[in-house]
């Protein structure tokens, strides 16, 4: 087995461990494997490796039995044996070292640690094989080595040291030779070095150990030392001592341990999150299924109406949970983006206030609102994400505020910065408040600030992390002040581009009869799912619009080339031809109406850059499924109004 390349015999009864170590050690070393102690001993009869990596627990002859046999035979006694084990037992570890083990490598294997320890042992092996006749040659090699190397005679004096000893310790050669190793070891380590390791080496018991070395400048370095006996030509016994600076390796090892602890912490948090998520999703689903069953058997309209209201509430709650999960997934994958557009700030705030007012009133909470009139209405940004962020803060405020408590939304305009309107949003409550410890974990995803929250109020623990990401994506900031027993106050500062001329009617605003009705307008609904087309038809049944249906993009292109349509509601992901390609082909038809027909994406795909892709394909806007009837109607009327305004201009 011995080669210039270096050879290692790996003994382990598990194939996975043999394959893992073989992958780590080759091609740097020539690796041989054995699945039992008996098989390994037969291989050793033919040739000897440089190092043996030996599993402790094996059927038949275990690692302890094998090393005892190796050390008892002169031919194999000097081969370094490194135990590889998944055990963490000090008694077994001590037993292994007492039997002559050179080191331990823990399972599961860390590649950097395995390579570092093997490298150190290989260096020690090569050094120990040099005989006294090769001392001069060894000196020339050791003089250029970065390893700590000394030779100590039987009287305890240093007879040889290589330059690395001075480089590592910071002391001169003269200082070290005159004062000895005690110069850079603590009193306790000096005693241990002489009483255990050097004495053991003199008794032909080799030792491998780690010890702190104190440099002349006070810096502490960690070295991995080996001590071994050496017999001179005159028969005198001496001790060789080599050491490698493993300070950096120990630092990396510590970081790996810390990373493992951190990973376990987050894995536990994710496990708890999945448990909460299962509860949160099953609760509204139970309501949907239960109320559906009750509605089917209800004999009066009032009872059925009650069931339908409950189904609607539970469905909306389930949709919010799904949206949170998708948002968190996009955030973790780095695909979360804002969909900036012109919007009415007043309309956005009205939507936020109306939603929170209903929630607060149902719980008997006073809701105070102040919105600065100096804030311009016509803004550019992502209104849906802004409403989502404020809505989550207000939902939490209502959730944690007791009956007859007070929550408040205060919106102020600050001084403009870089041509943008700077707005401060404050959401406060008179709830229980939060401790400093709770605040430290407030923005962590997959966990709630206090586990009692899950039992008392429910929730997924994603709301605040998503809110923070939304605000930061808007180049804004979010902070919180909270006092236990008094309540909490969240503050958001965000920046928006805005139009100086605020005469134009803002998107989403409904001031008078400026938007045309859909009566007589032709609308093409494109979706490959029958139920989806049926739902849209039912939602628009009383609008006065004339509806037509297509099951895929290709059919939509064909129908548009044969008929006139004012609006197309386009699904994105369909067989035969998707919505993106269909929109591009309709725009390229070159027939009357192809350039002005309003194409609205109506899809369950709401993530990432979908809106940008829709606009690039020639669509005018985007709505996510499921869609509220009023939202769908408003979008269609707004797009029809845009066409009328263009023609009037």
C-alpha positions, 0 to 999 in steps of 0.5 A: 500500500505504501507509495510516495503519494501516501496511502490510507487504509479505511476500516468501516463496516458501513459502505456509505462511510467508506465511499464518503472518506474515499471521495474526500481523500482521493486523489490526494491519497491512495485509499484502500478499504476494508469492511472488518477488522479481520479483513484489514489484518489480512491486507496488512500482511501484504503491505503497510499503509501510512495511516489507518482510519479505524471505525470503533463499532464493528461486528466481530473484531471492533476498533479497540480489539484491532488497535490493541493487536496492531500496537502489540506487533512491532511491524504495525505498532508505529502506524498512526491509527485515527478512530472514526466514530459517531460516539461522543463518550469520554470513557470510550475516547480515553480508552482509545487514546490509551490504546494508542489512537493518534486522533479521533474524527467525528461522524458525520464527516466534515471535509475540511477537518478530515483533510486537516487532520489527515495532513497533520498525521501524514506529516508526523508519519513522514517525520517519525520514519526518518532515522538518526542517520537522516538527521542532517537531511531532516534538519534541512527540510525542517528548517523550511517547514512552517511546523513547530519542530523541536528535539529534547534530550534526556536531560530536558534541554532543547537540542534542536529547533527549526526556525518555525518555532521562533516564527510561531512563538515570536521569541528568538532562538537564543531566548528559547534555547536558554529558557526552554518551552516554559517560555511560551506555555502557561504554568499549567500547560508546561506541567502537563507537557513535561509530566504527561506528553514528554515523559510519555514519549520517553517511555515510547508512548506517543501523544497527539494533543492540542495546546495553547501557545502564548506568543511574545506579543501576548497573542494566543495560538492553538497548535496541534502537537505530537510527541514521540521518542527518538533513539540516537546512535549512542543509545540515548533517548530523546523526544521529538515534538512537532506542532501545527498551527490550527488556530484558523482551523479551530476558528472555522470549526467553531463557526461550523458548530455555530452554523449547525446550532443556527441551522438547527434553530431555524429548522426547529422554527420551520417545523413549528411553522409547518405545524402552525400552518397546518392548523391555520389552513385546516381551520378555514377549510373546515369552515368552508366544508362544514358550512357548505354541508350545512347550507345544502340541508338548510331549509330557510334562506336566512340560514343559507345566507349565514352559511354563505357569509361564513364560507366567504369569510373563511375563503378570504382568510384561507386566501390570505394564508396562501398569499403569505406563503407565496410571498415568503417563498418569493422573498426567500428565492429573491423573486419578490418584486414590486409592481409599480404603477400610478395609483390614488393614494386616497383610494388606497388609504380608504381601502385600508381604513374600511377593512380595518374599521370592520375588523375593529368594530366587530371586536368593539375597538375604537379606531382613530384615523388621521390622514394629512391633507397635504399628501398628494393623491396621484402617486406612483408605487405599488398600491397593493403592497402598501395596502398589504403592509398597512393591513397586516399592521392594523390586523395585528393591532386589532388582534392583540387589542382587547375590547374597548381598547384603541388602535390608531392610524396616523399618516403624515407628509414629511419634507420631500427628499430627492423629488419624492414625497416622504410619508410617515405611517404610524399604527398604534394600539393599547394592546399588551405590548412586547418585551425586549426579548420579543422585539429581538425576534419580531422580524424572524420568518417562520416563528412568532414572537411568543409561542403563547400567541399561537395558542391565544390568537393563531396566526402564521408568524409571516405577517411582520417579516413580509411587511418589513420586506415590502417596506424595504423594497419600497426603499423605506424603513419600519421600526417599532416601539413597545412597552409591556402592558401599554401597547405598541407603535409601528412607524413606517417611512416610505417614499413615493414619486408623485405628480405635481398636477393633481387634476387628473382622475386617479386610478381607482377613484370613482368621482361621478359618472366619468367611467362608462358602464359595461352595457353592450360591451363585448368581453372575451373570457379566455381560460382553459378551466370550465369552472373559471369561465363559468365563475367570470360569466356569473360575476359579470352576468348582470353587468349588461356586457356581452360575453364570449368564451375561449378555452385557450390562446389559439382560440382567442386569437381566432375569435378576435380575428373574426369578431370585435371585442372591447375587453379580453380577460386572459388567463396566462397558463393554458395548453395549445397557446398561453396568454402571453403569446396570445396577447402578442399575436392579437396586437400584431394582427393589424386589424381594426381594434387590435391596438386598442382592445383592453387585455387584462390578465386574469390569473392565479400567477401573481408572483415575481415579474408577472406584471412586467411580462404581461405589459411586455406582451401587450396586456394592459393590466393584471388581476390575481385569482380569486378576484372579488366581483367589485374589483373585476368590475372596477378594473374593466370599467377603468380600462374602458374609461382609458379607451374613451379618454384616448379617443376623446383626446 
